Amino acid sequence: MPGAYECTVPTNDGELPGTVDLPDGPVRAAVVVVHGSAAGHRSYFCYTYVGRVLTAHGVAVLRYDRRAPLEPGRDVPLRLQAADAVAAARTLRKLVGGDVPLGLWGLSQGAWAAPLAAANHPELFAFQILVSSCGVSPAAQMRYGTAEQLRRHGYGETELTGLAELRTGWEAYQRGQLDRPTAQALVDWYADRPWFPLAYVPRELPTTGGGWRDMDLDPTDIFAGVRCPTLLFYGETDSWMPIDDSIAAWRRSASANLTVHRIAGHDHLLMREGSDVDQAVGDSPAAEAAISQQYADLMAAWP
């Protein structure tokens, strides 16, 4: 029957709550949603939107909650995110049957985890759809993105130089190359600057570094292992990642069949630039209304 149904995704060390969106009619394909870093709950509007768009075209969609970090304030390693996506795919496979093509949809950080899952399990995945798939390391992406935030808020070279010093120190602490007192003193020096909240560095550093395990990951190593057809979307006004470098990384490293779309006037989430919508909300008709219709049409029509 069509509709949304609650389910459980068994992982290698527990369970994750999930929701399966089923179409009205035969299931022609099925997709697992893989989270962006800022939104781990399955009710996030970007994920519910995918469910609404794809189920209208005969595609079942499984959305699940991302696992909690291993430690407070730490990121979930990409290898675990990819393993959970595989577990979700196997759950979805049992629900839709063995003959239905199964794919992945990943957003931002999820567009690293999804291709990792696809590369590790080519027998499981027939395709993937990726939104804002970054082709540089997480550390390089954050350097780019935070600098762009400062530029768009009107800051100049003096502030950008300070940001670079701050983030270099933060990264060195995470790599174990800088002791905590020295790194914290650097944070203290910059913490009262008006641009500090745009730097995405914690005001008080964790007691130990090393929590950002994937910071120097080379995404091209993942892309090179992908064999399934891949649909890539980028918002032309994205302020968080270098689009040209990312597309070049995919084309340089992947042997998969690539289809790339750049959506003019839309951002990292493929929302209309300048839309006055809270991007942190859950299921929200207002937020969904700001998402590119071109993206929805192209996704639904592919391949």
C-alpha positions as CSV (number, residue, x, y, z in Angstrom):
1,M,0.0,0.0,0.0
2,P,1.2,3.5,-0.7
3,G,2.2,5.8,2.2
4,A,5.0,6.1,4.8
5,Y,5.7,3.2,7.1
6,E,8.0,3.0,10.1
7,C,10.8,0.4,10.0
8,T,14.0,-0.6,11.8
9,V,17.5,-0.8,10.1
10,P,19.6,-3.4,11.8
11,T,23.3,-2.4,11.9
12,N,26.4,-4.2,12.9
13,D,26.1,-2.9,16.5
14,G,22.5,-1.9,17.0
15,E,19.4,-0.5,15.2
16,L,18.4,2.7,13.6
17,P,14.8,3.9,13.2
18,G,13.6,4.4,9.6
19,T,10.7,5.4,7.4
20,V,9.9,3.8,4.1
21,D,7.9,5.9,1.6
22,L,6.1,3.6,-0.9
23,P,4.5,4.7,-4.2
24,D,0.9,4.2,-5.3
25,G,1.5,1.3,-7.7
26,P,4.3,-1.0,-8.7
27,V,7.8,-0.2,-7.4
28,R,10.1,0.4,-10.3
29,A,13.2,1.3,-8.3
30,A,14.2,2.0,-4.7
31,V,16.5,4.5,-3.0
32,V,18.2,4.9,0.3
33,V,18.7,8.5,1.6
34,V,22.2,9.3,3.1
35,H,22.5,12.3,5.3
36,G,24.2,15.6,5.1
37,S,26.4,16.5,8.1
38,A,24.0,19.1,9.6
39,A,20.8,17.0,9.5
40,G,20.8,13.4,10.7
41,H,17.1,13.0,11.3
42,R,15.0,11.3,8.7
43,S,12.3,14.0,8.9
44,Y,14.6,16.7,7.5
45,F,12.9,18.5,4.6
46,C,15.5,17.6,2.0
47,Y,14.9,14.0,2.7
48,T,11.1,14.1,2.9
49,Y,11.2,16.0,-0.4
50,V,13.1,13.2,-2.1
51,G,10.5,10.8,-0.8
52,R,7.6,12.9,-2.1
53,V,9.2,13.4,-5.5
54,L,10.4,9.9,-6.2
55,T,7.4,8.0,-4.9
56,A,5.2,10.0,-7.3
57,H,7.3,8.2,-10.0
58,G,7.2,4.7,-8.7
59,V,10.3,4.8,-6.6
60,A,10.4,3.5,-2.9
61,V,12.5,5.6,-0.6
62,L,14.0,4.6,2.8
63,R,15.0,7.4,5.2
64,Y,16.6,6.6,8.5
65,D,18.2,8.4,11.4
66,R,21.9,8.7,11.4
67,R,23.7,7.0,14.3
68,A,24.9,9.0,17.2
69,P,28.6,10.0,17.2
70,L,31.0,7.6,19.0
71,E,31.8,10.5,21.4
72,P,30.0,13.8,22.0
73,G,31.2,16.5,19.7
74,R,32.9,14.0,17.3
75,D,31.8,13.2,13.8
76,V,30.6,9.8,12.7
77,P,33.3,8.3,10.6
78,L,32.4,7.9,6.9
79,R,33.1,4.2,6.9
80,L,30.4,3.8,9.5
81,Q,28.0,6.0,7.6
82,A,28.6,4.0,4.5
83,A,28.1,0.7,6.4
84,D,24.8,2.0,7.8
85,A,23.7,2.9,4.3
86,V,24.5,-0.6,3.2
87,A,22.4,-1.9,6.1
88,A,19.5,0.3,5.1
89,A,19.8,-0.9,1.5
90,R,19.6,-4.5,2.6
91,T,16.5,-3.6,4.7
92,L,14.9,-1.9,1.7
93,R,15.8,-4.9,-0.5
94,K,13.8,-7.2,1.7
95,L,10.8,-4.9,1.5
96,V,10.7,-4.3,-2.3
97,G,12.0,-7.7,-3.5
98,G,15.1,-8.8,-5.4
99,D,14.3,-7.6,-9.0
100,V,13.9,-3.9,-8.2
101,P,17.0,-1.7,-9.0
102,L,18.4,-0.3,-5.8
103,G,20.2,3.0,-5.5
104,L,21.5,5.7,-3.2
105,W,20.7,9.4,-2.7
106,G,23.3,11.4,-0.8
107,L,23.6,15.1,0.2
108,S,26.9,16.9,1.0
109,Q,28.7,14.7,3.5
110,G,26.3,11.9,2.5
111,A,27.6,12.4,-1.1
112,W,30.9,11.1,0.3
113,A,29.4,8.2,2.3
114,A,27.0,7.1,-0.5
115,P,29.7,6.6,-3.2
116,L,31.8,4.8,-0.5
117,A,29.0,2.4,0.0
118,A,28.5,2.0,-3.7
119,A,32.2,1.4,-4.3
120,N,32.4,-1.2,-1.5
121,H,29.3,-3.0,-2.6
122,P,28.9,-2.8,-6.4
123,E,26.7,-5.9,-6.4
124,L,24.1,-4.1,-4.3
125,F,23.7,-0.7,-6.0
126,A,22.5,0.0,-9.5
127,F,22.7,3.8,-9.4
128,Q,23.3,6.8,-7.2
129,I,22.0,10.4,-7.1
130,L,24.3,12.9,-5.3
131,V,23.6,16.5,-4.4
132,S,26.7,18.8,-3.7
133,S,29.2,16.0,-3.9
134,C,32.5,17.6,-3.0
135,G,35.7,16.6,-4.8
136,V,38.2,18.0,-2.3
137,S,39.0,16.8,1.3
138,P,36.7,17.7,4.1
139,A,39.4,20.0,5.6
140,A,39.9,21.8,2.2
141,Q,36.2,22.0,1.8
142,M,35.8,23.7,5.2
143,R,38.6,26.1,4.4
144,Y,36.9,27.1,1.2
145,G,33.4,27.3,2.7
146,T,34.3,29.4,5.7
147,A,36.3,31.8,3.6
148,E,33.4,32.2,1.3
149,Q,31.1,32.9,4.3
150,L,33.4,35.8,5.3
151,R,33.5,37.2,1.8
152,R,29.7,37.1,1.5
153,H,29.4,38.9,4.8
154,G,31.6,41.7,3.5
155,Y,34.9,40.8,5.2
156,G,38.2,41.5,3.5
157,E,41.7,40.2,3.3
158,T,42.7,41.0,6.8
159,E,39.8,38.9,8.2
160,L,40.5,36.1,5.7
161,T,44.1,36.0,6.8
162,G,43.0,35.6,10.4
163,L,40.5,32.9,9.4
164,A,43.2,31.0,7.6
165,E,45.4,31.1,10.7
166,L,42.6,30.0,13.0
167,R,41.5,27.1,10.9
168,T,45.1,26.0,10.2
169,G,45.6,25.8,14.0
170,W,42.3,23.9,14.5
171,E,43.3,21.4,11.8
172,A,46.7,21.0,13.3
173,Y,45.2,20.2,16.7
174,Q,42.9,17.7,15.1
175,R,45.9,16.0,13.5
176,G,47.9,15.9,16.7
177,Q,50.4,18.4,15.4
178,L,49.6,21.1,17.9
179,D,49.1,20.8,21.7
180,R,45.9,21.9,23.2
181,P,47.1,25.0,25.2
182,T,48.7,26.5,22.1
183,A,45.6,25.7,20.0
184,Q,43.2,27.1,22.6
185,A,45.3,30.3,22.9
186,L,44.8,30.8,19.2
187,V,41.1,30.3,19.5
188,D,41.0,32.7,22.4
189,W,42.9,35.3,20.4
190,Y,40.2,35.3,17.6
191,A,37.1,34.4,19.6
192,D,36.0,38.0,20.1
193,R,36.2,38.9,16.4
194,P,32.8,39.5,14.8
195,W,33.5,36.9,12.1
196,F,34.4,34.1,14.6
197,P,31.0,32.3,14.4
198,L,31.5,32.0,10.6
199,A,34.8,30.1,11.2
200,Y,33.1,26.9,12.5
201,V,35.7,26.4,15.1
202,P,34.5,25.5,18.7
203,R,35.0,28.2,21.3
204,E,36.4,25.6,23.8
205,L,38.4,22.9,22.1
206,P,37.8,19.2,23.1
207,T,40.2,17.9,25.6
208,T,41.8,15.7,22.9
209,G,42.2,16.1,19.2
210,G,41.6,13.5,16.5
211,G,37.8,13.7,16.5
212,W,37.7,14.6,12.8
213,R,38.9,11.3,11.5
214,D,38.2,11.9,7.8
215,M,39.4,15.4,7.5
216,D,42.2,14.6,5.0
217,L,40.3,12.1,3.0
218,D,40.9,12.2,-0.7
219,P,37.4,11.8,-2.3
220,T,38.9,10.8,-5.6
221,D,40.0,7.5,-4.0
222,I,36.3,6.8,-3.4
223,F,35.1,8.1,-6.7
224,A,37.5,5.8,-8.5
225,G,35.8,2.8,-7.1
226,V,32.3,3.7,-8.2
227,R,31.0,1.6,-11.1
228,C,27.3,2.4,-11.1
229,P,25.7,5.3,-13.1
230,T,25.9,8.5,-11.1
231,L,23.7,11.6,-11.3
232,L,25.3,14.7,-9.9
233,F,23.6,18.0,-8.9
234,Y,25.3,21.2,-8.0
235,G,23.7,24.6,-7.1
236,E,25.5,27.4,-8.9
237,T,25.4,29.7,-5.9
238,D,26.8,27.1,-3.5
239,S,29.0,28.9,-0.9
240,W,30.3,25.8,0.8
241,M,32.3,23.9,-1.9
242,P,34.3,24.4,-5.1
243,I,32.0,23.2,-7.8
244,D,34.4,23.2,-10.7
245,D,37.1,21.3,-8.8
246,S,34.5,18.8,-7.6
247,I,33.1,18.1,-11.1
248,A,36.7,17.8,-12.4
249,A,37.5,15.3,-9.6
250,W,34.6,13.1,-10.6
251,R,35.5,13.2,-14.3
252,R,39.2,12.6,-13.6
253,S,38.8,9.6,-11.3
254,A,35.5,7.8,-11.9
255,S,34.9,5.2,-14.5
256,A,31.2,5.3,-13.9
257,N,28.7,6.8,-16.3
258,L,28.3,10.4,-15.1
259,T,25.4,12.9,-15.6
260,V,26.1,16.3,-14.2
261,H,23.6,19.2,-13.8
262,R,24.4,22.7,-12.5
263,I,21.3,24.4,-11.2
264,A,21.5,28.2,-11.7
265,G,20.3,30.5,-8.8
266,H,20.3,27.7,-6.2
267,D,22.6,26.9,-3.3
268,H,24.2,23.9,-1.5
269,L,20.8,22.4,-0.7
270,L,19.4,23.2,-4.2
271,M,17.3,25.9,-2.6
272,R,16.5,29.1,-4.4
273,E,19.2,31.7,-3.5
274,G,17.9,34.3,-1.2
275,S,14.9,32.3,0.0
276,D,14.0,33.3,3.5
277,V,13.5,29.8,4.9
278,D,15.0,28.2,7.9
279,Q,17.3,25.5,6.6
280,A,17.4,23.7,9.9
281,V,13.8,22.7,9.9
282,G,12.3,19.2,9.6
283,D,9.5,18.3,7.3
284,S,8.4,21.8,6.0
285,P,6.2,22.7,3.0
286,A,7.7,26.2,3.0
287,A,11.3,24.8,2.9
288,E,10.4,22.3,0.2
289,A,8.8,25.0,-1.9
290,A,12.2,26.7,-2.2
291,I,13.9,23.6,-3.6
292,S,14.6,23.7,-7.3
293,Q,11.8,22.2,-9.5
294,Q,14.4,21.6,-12.2
295,Y,16.3,19.4,-9.9
296,A,13.1,17.5,-9.0
297,D,12.1,17.0,-12.7
298,L,15.6,15.9,-13.7
299,M,15.9,13.5,-10.8
300,A,12.5,11.9,-11.5
301,A,13.2,11.5,-15.2
302,W,16.6,9.9,-14.8
303,P,18.0,7.7,-16.3
